[in-house]
């Protein structure tokens, strides 16, 4: 689909970049991505993807807005308390950019079947969730469907970002091998109990959105086989090199897994 006159003006500053241009903008227009999570991370991610012109964005979340969300979830306001997040997110994103398509799923991702039915409709997946159990499910489903996966995580004053190309780079399970369900639940509870600085989700979410856009445009270096860590207290960005585990239970080859 060609860009309309209105779209050419809307994205003019982005199109002016020599590495993007009209060709790149059309790539964004014809790309689709699903964002799992409409909370602190999902808000800035979906806002910047929508503003940049990604043609179809899916948003998955079964939660409603609560007062404790408002310190970091910038799509919502006090009058929204008690309302479904995905409905509000769609309303705000369409208001920001009526040229794109927003699809919403008012549900929790607790089963691989549900995740698979949703993810297969999109070109890529973004993990903007806040619990380990869902992260493992998202990673497993994205790898199985061969969908590029972009992951953001936050805690206290720290943000982390990594990207996954199924079958080619380290997946989430390669780096953080899945543990027993009870242990995973304790990990999630501990992480949530430590809290998070509101600005960190904005910074981290913006990086995740930027990673996704770079991938669509085929420019720059993505965080494949890398884990970016941002320590906001010390203004320190660091990148850890990762290695794919050939025997990974999620992305390893059949022969490798059989020989373990």
N, C-alpha and C positions, 0 to 999 in steps of 0.2 A: 504493500500500500504506500502511495506517495504521501508526502507531508503536505498538509493544507497550508494556505496562506497564514492562517492564525497560528498554526504550529511553527511555521518558519519564524514568526516573530517571537513566539513564546520561548523557543529554544535558541534564539539568535546568539546569545553570548556563549552558549555551549557549542553551537555549530561553527562559531568563529575560530574555535581551536583547530589548528591545522591537523591534528591527529584524529579529530572527530568528523567535522564537516557534515554535509547532508547525508552522505553514505553511512556514517556512524550513527547519526540520529535515526535513520531508517532501521538500522539494526536494533536499536533500543525499542523502537515502535513495534517491531515484529517479534520481540522477545517476551517470554512469560516466566514469572517466578512466583513461588508460593512462600509466604512468610509464616512460619509456625511460631505463634506468640504475638499478642497485640498489647504487650505491656511495655516496660521501660525500654527494652532494646527494640522491640517491634515497632514502636512509635517513630523514632527517628529513621529507622531503616525504611519503613513504608513511605514516610514523608519524602525522603530524598529520592527514592525510586520513582515515586509518582511525579515529583517535580522534574525529574530528569527525562521523563517520557517513556519509561518502560511500559510497553503496550498492554500487558495484562498482569495484574497482581492479585494473587489469592491470599487471604488472611484467615488463619485458623486459630480460634481461641474460644473456650467455653465459659470464660469468666465474665463477671460484671464489675463495673467500676466501684471502687471503695475509696473512702477518704484517704486511706494510707497509700493509695496509688498516686495521688496528685502531686507528690513531691518530685516525681520523676517521669510521669507518663503524660507527655505534653500534648497529646491529641484530645485530652479530656479536661473538663472543668467541674466545678463544685455542683452545678446543676445536673451533671451527668451521673451522679452517684446512684447506684442501683440499676443502671441501664446496661444492656449488653455491649461489650467492648467492640465486637466486630461490626455491629450496626452503626455505632458512632464513628468508628474508623472509616467505614465506607462513605458515610455522609461527609466527613471532613476531607477525605482524599478526593472525592468527586468534585467537591467545592473548590479544591486547590487546582485540579486538572480534569476537566470534563472530557478530555480527548482520549483518556485511557479507560480500560475496563477493570473494575474491581469486583472480585468474586469473594464471598465470605462463607465461612463454615463455623457455625456456632456450636462447636463440639470440642471435647478434649481428645487428644491423641493418646489413646491407651491400648489400641490394638493395631497390629501390623496391617490387617485387612483395610481398616479405615484410612490409615496413613497412605497405603498403596493406592486406594481408589482416588484419593485427592492428588497425591504427588504426580501420578502418571499423566495428569492433564497439563503439566508445566515443564518448561525447559530446564529449570533449576530449582533448588530448595534452599531456604535459609532457616537456620535454627536460631531462634531468638527466645528460647524457653528458659526456665529458671530451675529445672530439676533434672537430675541425672537419669532417672528412669525414662523420661521422655526423650532425652538426648540420645540414649542408646537406641531407642526405637526409631527415631528419625534417621540416625546414621545407618542403621541396618536396612531400612526401607529405601533410602536414597541410593545406597550402594547396590542393592538388589535390582533397582530400576535403572541403574547406570545414570543417575542424575547428579550433576555437579552440586556440591553442598558447601555452603558458606556458614560458618559458625561463629557466634559471638557469646561471650560469657563475662559476667561481672561479679565482683564481690568487694565490699568495703571501698578501698580507693584504687582498685586494680581492674583493668579490663584485659581480655584475651580474645584473640581472633585467629582462626585457622581456616584453610580452605581445602576441599577434598575433591579429587578427580577419581572416581571409583575405578579400581583395578590398576591405577597408575601411581597414585600417591598414597601416603599414610592416611588412614581413616581415623575417626575419633577413637574407635576401639583399639587400634594399633597403639595409640598414645596412652589411652586410659582404659586398659582392659576391664571389661564388665565383671562386676563382683556379684555376690549373692544379693538377692532382692533386699534383704534386711539391711545389709551394709549400704546399699545404694540409697535407701530411704534415710538412713542416718546421715549420710554425706549431704543429701539435699537439705535436711532439717538444720544441720550445722551451718551450711552455707547461708541459708535464709536468715538464721538467727544472728549472723554477724552483720547484717545490714549492707547497704550500698549507698554511696554518694550519688545524688541525682545527676550531677554533671557527667559522671563516668559512663552512664548508659548512653548519653548523648554522643560522647566522644567515640565510644566503642561501636555504637550503632552506625555512626557516620562512616567509620572505617569499613564495617561489613558491607554497607551499601556501596562504598567506593570500590571494594574488591569485586562485587558483583558486576558493577558497571564496567570496570576494566576488563573483566572476563568477556562480557558481551562484545565489547569493542575490539578485543584481541590486542590490547596494548599494555605496556608496562610489565611488571613482574608481580604475579599473584603469590599469595601465601600458601602455595602448594608445597607440602613437605616442610612447612615452617609454622612455628607458633609465635605470634607477636604478643608481647606482654607490655602493657602500659602501666607504669607506677606513677599515679598522679601526684603523690606526695613529694616525689623527688624529680618530677618531670622527666622520667627515664623511660625511653622506648628500647626494648631489647627484642631480638629475634633468635629463637632457638631452632636449629636445624633438626628435622625429624626424619625418621626412616620407616618405610613401610615394613610391616612384619609379615613375611611370606606365610607364616603359620597362623595369621589372624583368623579368628573364628568367623569374622564378618567378611573380610575382603581377600583373605588368602586363597590361593589356588586349591582345588580339590586334592591334588597330590600332596601338597604341603600339609594340609589339614589332616589327611588320612595318615600321614607318617608321624604325627605328633605322638 
